[in-house]
Amino acid sequence: MSRAIVVYSSKRGSTKQYAEWIAEDLDCEAVSITDPRMKGLNLYEYDCIIYGGWIRGSGIVDFDKFGKMLDDELMQRLIVFGVGMADETAENYAQVWGYSIGKIDPKNENKAILYILGGRYDPDKVEGFDKFLMKIMRRVLLSGSTPEAKGRANFMKDRIDNGVDMVSRENIDSLVKDARRKLA
Ligand SMILES: Cc1cc2nc3c(=O)[nH]c(=O)nc-3n(C[C@H](O)[C@H](O)[C@H](O)COP(=O)(O)O)c2cc1C
């Protein structure tokens, strides 16, 4: 029987929530990348491998670590999802892809699939280094000079300052369909 697995990295729960919903739909396990079970995990046992991580500075957190477990054969079974608060524009998608799948398969030869899912951001819950990083990102964002960049920046500034919650179960529908295709 075909099997799937979901591995995830989540700091404040939204990525974990998506991982659990996907695992429920596919009737498989969702394992945090920090779980001790990761050590004994044999990815060759799975026909569909799903990795989800929260997005920080356009990078999918811990994908570098997970990527080390992959070769060409496993990449062909891979679906990645990043969870963030930016809108899924072509520019954002390209950037996130470039920092994740693009780093290990720059020509996309293995056709790994990337989804970006709407996350949750609550400024009151962010602290320490993340808070500092967000302050810098906000400043860089607002330094954009073209009118288009300014418009987009104001939109993001509002989300950074006031928070946003885009987490919804429907967001996983296409990903689950792709996963079922890999399992068929
Ligand atoms: C320091 C920091 C940097 C972030 N950078 C990005 C980013 O570059 N792009 C984006 O879409 N979201 C960014 N976010 C938003 C998070 O990815 C979003 O809140 C996500 O849902 C968090 O996932 P979690 O609840 O699983 O931890 C950032 C959040 C923090 C705290």
PDBQT file of the ligand as one rigid body, heavy atoms in Angstrom, charges set to zero:
ROOT
HETATM    1  C1  LIG A 201      11.114  36.661  12.295  1.00  0.00    +0.000 C 
HETATM    2  C2  LIG A 201      10.000  36.338  11.345  1.00  0.00    +0.000 A 
HETATM    3  C3  LIG A 201      10.215  36.392   9.982  1.00  0.00    +0.000 A 
HETATM    4  C4  LIG A 201       9.196  36.105   9.087  1.00  0.00    +0.000 A 
HETATM    5  N1  LIG A 201       9.437  36.185   7.752  1.00  0.00    +0.000 NA
HETATM    6  C5  LIG A 201       8.452  35.911   6.879  1.00  0.00    +0.000 A 
HETATM    7  C6  LIG A 201       8.686  35.987   5.467  1.00  0.00    +0.000 A 
HETATM    8  O1  LIG A 201       9.779  36.285   4.995  1.00  0.00    +0.000 OA
HETATM    9  N2  LIG A 201       7.651  35.718   4.639  1.00  0.00    +0.000 N 
HETATM   10  C7  LIG A 201       6.409  35.355   5.106  1.00  0.00    +0.000 A 
HETATM   11  O2  LIG A 201       5.506  35.115   4.303  1.00  0.00    +0.000 OA
HETATM   12  N3  LIG A 201       6.155  35.260   6.434  1.00  0.00    +0.000 NA
HETATM   13  C8  LIG A 201       7.156  35.531   7.324  1.00  0.00    +0.000 A 
HETATM   14  N4  LIG A 201       6.919  35.431   8.680  1.00  0.00    +0.000 N 
HETATM   15  C9  LIG A 201       5.582  34.999   9.150  1.00  0.00    +0.000 C 
HETATM   16  C10 LIG A 201       5.538  33.529   9.586  1.00  0.00    +0.000 C 
HETATM   17  O3  LIG A 201       6.058  32.695   8.610  1.00  0.00    +0.000 OA
HETATM   18  C11 LIG A 201       4.102  33.124   9.905  1.00  0.00    +0.000 C 
HETATM   19  O4  LIG A 201       3.713  33.816  11.035  1.00  0.00    +0.000 OA
HETATM   20  C12 LIG A 201       3.891  31.618  10.075  1.00  0.00    +0.000 C 
HETATM   21  O5  LIG A 201       2.527  31.326  10.048  1.00  0.00    +0.000 OA
HETATM   22  C13 LIG A 201       4.504  31.080  11.358  1.00  0.00    +0.000 C 
HETATM   23  O6  LIG A 201       4.369  29.673  11.411  1.00  0.00    +0.000 OA
HETATM   24  P1  LIG A 201       4.210  28.854  12.787  1.00  0.00    +0.000 P 
HETATM   25  O7  LIG A 201       2.910  29.309  13.409  1.00  0.00    +0.000 OA
HETATM   26  O8  LIG A 201       4.151  27.425  12.359  1.00  0.00    +0.000 OA
HETATM   27  O9  LIG A 201       5.397  29.149  13.628  1.00  0.00    +0.000 OA
HETATM   28  C14 LIG A 201       7.917  35.729   9.575  1.00  0.00    +0.000 A 
HETATM   29  C15 LIG A 201       7.701  35.657  10.961  1.00  0.00    +0.000 A 
HETATM   30  C16 LIG A 201       8.717  35.959  11.852  1.00  0.00    +0.000 A 
HETATM   31  C17 LIG A 201       8.450  35.876  13.316  1.00  0.00    +0.000 C 
ENDROOT
TORSDOF 0
